[in-house]
Amino acid sequence: MNERGIKRTVKGVVVSSKMDKTVVVRAERLVKHPVFHKFFRKFMKYKAHDEANSCNAGDTVLIVESRPLSRDKRWRVREILERAK
């Protein structure tokens, strides 16, 4: 096991790649309503570090938790799962 523990990973779609070495990733998760027991989607946007500037809008990526890299960035792009068409 890693010395620093297990880091969270999130799968999402790149929404914006206009910043230098930074991408905005939109992640989706299903949440069950406590009263009506219906599932609905919740979305979160994360800023992730992309060292090589290799991600483009529409790519599906896997991001991993990391130390704070700037005021808003706490995630890094681990791999690009699927390129945008």
MARBA-3410 file (N, C-alpha, C, O; in Angstrom, 1 decimal):
85
0.8,-1.2,0.0,0.0,0.0,0.0,0.9,1.2,0.0,2.0,1.2,0.5 ~ 0.4,2.3,-0.6,1.1,3.5,-0.7,1.3,4.1,0.7,0.4,4.0,1.6 ~ 2.4,4.8,0.9,2.7,5.4,2.2,1.7,6.5,2.6,1.3,6.6,3.7 ~ 1.3,7.2,1.6,0.4,8.3,1.8,-1.1,8.0,1.8,-1.9,8.9,1.8 ~ -1.4,6.8,1.6,-2.8,6.4,1.6,-3.4,6.3,0.2,-2.7,6.6,-0.8
-4.7,5.9,0.1,-5.3,5.8,-1.2,-5.9,7.1,-1.6,-6.6,7.8,-0.8 ~ -5.6,7.5,-2.8,-6.1,8.8,-3.3,-7.4,8.6,-4.1,-7.6,7.6,-4.8 ~ -8.3,9.5,-4.0,-9.6,9.4,-4.7,-9.4,9.6,-6.2,-8.5,10.5,-6.6 ~ -10.1,8.9,-7.1,-10.1,9.1,-8.5,-11.5,9.4,-9.0,-12.4,8.9,-8.4 ~ -11.6,10.3,-10.0,-12.9,10.7,-10.5,-12.8,10.6,-12.0,-11.8,11.0,-12.6
-13.8,10.1,-12.7,-13.9,10.1,-14.1,-14.8,11.2,-14.6,-15.9,11.4,-14.0 ~ -14.4,11.9,-15.6,-15.2,13.0,-16.1,-14.9,13.5,-17.5,-14.0,12.9,-18.1 ~ -15.6,14.5,-17.9,-15.4,15.0,-19.3,-14.8,16.4,-19.2,-15.2,17.2,-18.4 ~ -13.8,16.7,-20.0,-13.1,18.0,-20.1,-14.1,19.0,-20.7,-14.6,18.8,-21.8 ~ -14.4,20.1,-19.9,-15.3,21.1,-20.4,-14.5,22.2,-21.0,-14.9,22.8,-22.1
-13.3,22.6,-20.5,-12.5,23.7,-21.0,-11.0,23.3,-20.8,-10.6,22.7,-19.8 ~ -10.3,23.7,-21.8,-8.8,23.5,-21.8,-8.1,24.8,-22.2,-7.0,24.7,-22.8 ~ -8.7,25.9,-22.0,-8.2,27.2,-22.4,-7.0,27.7,-21.6,-6.2,28.5,-22.0 ~ -7.0,27.3,-20.3,-5.9,27.7,-19.4,-4.6,26.9,-19.7,-4.7,25.8,-20.2 ~ -3.5,27.5,-19.3,-2.2,26.8,-19.5,-2.0,25.8,-18.4,-2.0,26.1,-17.2
-1.8,24.5,-18.8,-1.6,23.4,-18.0,-2.7,23.1,-17.0,-2.5,22.5,-16.0 ~ -3.9,23.6,-17.3,-5.1,23.3,-16.5,-6.3,23.0,-17.3,-6.5,23.6,-18.4 ~ -7.1,22.0,-16.9,-8.3,21.7,-17.6,-9.4,21.7,-16.5,-9.2,21.4,-15.4 ~ -10.6,22.0,-17.0,-11.8,21.9,-16.1,-12.6,20.6,-16.5,-12.9,20.4,-17.7 ~ -12.8,19.8,-15.5,-13.4,18.5,-15.7,-14.8,18.5,-15.0,-14.9,18.8,-13.8
-15.8,18.0,-15.7,-17.1,17.9,-15.2,-17.4,16.5,-14.9,-17.5,15.6,-15.8 ~ -17.6,16.2,-13.6,-17.9,14.8,-13.2,-19.4,14.7,-12.8,-20.0,15.6,-12.2 ~ -19.9,13.5,-13.0,-21.3,13.2,-12.8,-21.4,12.1,-11.8,-20.7,11.1,-11.8 ~ -22.4,12.2,-10.9,-22.7,11.1,-10.0,-24.2,11.0,-9.8,-24.9,12.0,-9.9 ~ -24.7,9.8,-9.5,-26.1,9.5,-9.2,-26.4,9.6,-7.7,-25.6,9.0,-6.9
-27.4,10.3,-7.4,-27.8,10.5,-6.0,-29.3,10.0,-5.9,-30.1,10.4,-6.7 ~ -29.6,9.3,-4.8,-31.0,8.9,-4.6,-31.7,9.9,-3.7,-31.2,10.2,-2.7 ~ -32.9,10.3,-4.1,-33.6,11.3,-3.3,-34.1,10.6,-2.1,-34.6,9.5,-2.1 ~ -34.0,11.2,-0.9,-34.3,10.6,0.4,-35.8,10.3,0.5,-36.1,9.3,1.2 ~ -36.7,11.1,0.0,-38.1,10.9,0.2,-38.7,10.1,-1.0,-39.5,9.2,-0.8
-38.4,10.5,-2.2,-39.1,10.0,-3.4,-38.3,8.8,-4.0,-38.9,8.2,-4.9 ~ -37.2,8.5,-3.5,-36.4,7.3,-3.9,-36.1,7.3,-5.4,-36.0,6.2,-6.0 ~ -36.0,8.4,-6.0,-35.7,8.5,-7.5,-34.2,8.9,-7.6,-33.8,9.8,-6.8 ~ -33.5,8.4,-8.6,-32.2,8.7,-8.8,-32.1,10.0,-9.7,-32.8,10.0,-10.7 ~ -31.2,10.9,-9.4,-31.0,12.0,-10.2,-29.5,12.3,-10.3,-28.7,11.9,-9.4
-29.1,13.1,-11.3,-27.7,13.3,-11.5,-27.2,14.6,-10.9,-27.9,15.6,-10.9 ~ -26.1,14.6,-10.2,-25.4,15.8,-9.7,-24.1,15.9,-10.4,-23.4,14.9,-10.7 ~ -23.7,17.2,-10.7,-22.5,17.4,-11.4,-21.6,18.3,-10.5,-22.0,19.1,-9.7 ~ -20.3,18.1,-10.7,-19.2,18.8,-10.0,-18.2,19.2,-11.0,-17.9,18.4,-11.9 ~ -17.6,20.4,-10.9,-16.5,20.8,-11.8,-15.3,20.9,-11.0,-15.2,21.5,-9.9
-14.2,20.2,-11.5,-12.9,20.2,-10.9,-11.9,20.8,-11.8,-11.9,20.6,-13.0 ~ -10.9,21.6,-11.3,-9.8,22.1,-12.0,-8.7,21.1,-11.8,-8.3,20.8,-10.7 ~ -8.1,20.6,-12.9,-7.1,19.6,-12.8,-5.8,20.0,-13.6,-5.9,20.7,-14.6 ~ -4.7,19.6,-13.1,-3.4,19.9,-13.6,-3.1,19.0,-14.8,-3.1,17.7,-14.7 ~ -2.8,19.6,-16.0,-2.4,18.8,-17.2,-1.1,19.3,-17.7,-1.0,20.3,-18.4
0.0,18.6,-17.2,1.3,19.1,-17.4,1.7,19.2,-18.9,2.4,20.2,-19.3 ~ 1.3,18.3,-19.8,1.6,18.4,-21.2,0.7,19.1,-22.1,0.9,19.2,-23.3 ~ -0.4,19.7,-21.5,-1.4,20.4,-22.3,-2.0,19.4,-23.4,-2.2,19.9,-24.5 ~ -2.2,18.2,-23.0,-2.6,17.2,-24.0,-4.1,17.0,-24.1,-4.6,16.4,-25.0 ~ -4.8,17.5,-23.1,-6.3,17.3,-23.1,-7.0,18.4,-23.9,-6.5,19.5,-24.0
-8.1,18.0,-24.6,-8.9,18.9,-25.3,-10.4,18.8,-24.8,-10.7,17.8,-24.1 ~ -11.2,19.8,-25.1,-12.6,19.8,-24.7,-13.3,18.5,-25.3,-13.1,18.3,-26.5 ~ -14.0,17.8,-24.5,-14.7,16.7,-24.9,-14.1,15.4,-24.6,-14.7,14.3,-24.7 ~ -12.8,15.4,-24.2,-12.1,14.2,-23.8,-12.6,13.6,-22.5,-13.0,14.4,-21.6 ~ -12.6,12.3,-22.3,-13.0,11.7,-21.1,-11.7,11.3,-20.4,-10.8,10.7,-20.9
-11.5,11.8,-19.1,-10.3,11.7,-18.4,-10.5,11.1,-17.0,-11.6,11.1,-16.5 ~ -9.4,10.6,-16.5,-9.4,10.1,-15.1,-8.5,11.1,-14.3,-7.3,11.2,-14.7 ~ -9.0,11.7,-13.3,-8.2,12.6,-12.5,-8.1,12.0,-11.1,-8.9,11.3,-10.6 ~ -6.9,12.4,-10.4,-6.6,11.8,-9.1,-6.3,13.0,-8.2,-5.8,14.0,-8.6 ~ -6.7,12.8,-6.9,-6.5,13.8,-5.9,-5.0,14.1,-5.7,-4.2,13.2,-5.8
-4.6,15.3,-5.4,-3.2,15.6,-5.1,-3.2,16.8,-4.1,-4.2,17.3,-3.6 ~ -1.9,17.2,-3.8,-1.7,18.3,-2.9,-2.2,19.6,-3.6,-2.3,19.6,-4.9 ~ -2.5,20.7,-2.9,-2.9,21.9,-3.6,-1.8,22.4,-4.5,-0.6,22.6,-4.1 ~ -2.1,22.7,-5.8,-1.2,23.2,-6.8,-1.4,24.6,-7.0,-0.4,25.3,-7.5 ~ -2.5,25.2,-6.8,-2.8,26.6,-6.8,-4.0,26.8,-6.0,-4.4,26.0,-5.2
-4.7,28.0,-6.1,-5.8,28.3,-5.2,-7.0,27.3,-5.5,-7.6,26.9,-4.5 ~ -7.2,27.0,-6.7,-8.3,26.1,-7.0,-8.0,24.7,-7.4,-8.8,23.8,-7.4 ~ -6.7,24.4,-7.8,-6.3,23.1,-8.3,-5.9,22.2,-7.2,-5.0,22.4,-6.5 ~ -6.7,21.0,-7.1,-6.3,20.0,-6.1,-6.3,18.6,-6.8,-6.4,17.6,-6.1 ~ -6.3,18.6,-8.1,-6.4,17.3,-8.9,-5.4,17.3,-10.0,-5.0,18.4,-10.5
-5.0,16.1,-10.4,-4.1,16.0,-11.6,-4.7,15.0,-12.5,-5.5,14.1,-12.1 ~ -4.5,15.2,-13.8,-4.9,14.3,-14.9,-4.0,13.0,-14.8,-2.8,13.2,-15.1 ~ -4.6,11.9,-14.6,-3.8,10.6,-14.6,-3.7,10.1,-16.0,-2.6,9.7,-16.4 ~ -4.9,10.0,-16.7,-4.8,9.4,-18.0,-6.0,9.9,-18.8,-7.1,10.2,-18.2 ~ -5.9,9.9,-20.1,-7.0,10.2,-21.0,-7.6,8.9,-21.4,-7.0,8.1,-22.1
-8.9,8.7,-21.1,-9.5,7.4,-21.3,-10.1,7.4,-22.8,-10.0,6.3,-23.4 ~ -10.6,8.5,-23.2,-11.2,8.5,-24.6,-11.0,9.9,-25.1,-11.3,10.9,-24.5 ~ -10.6,10.0,-26.4,-10.4,11.3,-27.1,-11.8,11.8,-27.6,-12.6,10.9,-28.0 ~ -12.0,13.1,-27.8,-13.2,13.6,-28.4,-13.1,13.3,-29.8,-12.1,13.3,-30.5 ~ -14.3,13.2,-30.4,-14.4,12.9,-31.8,-14.5,14.1,-32.7,-14.5,14.1,-33.9
END
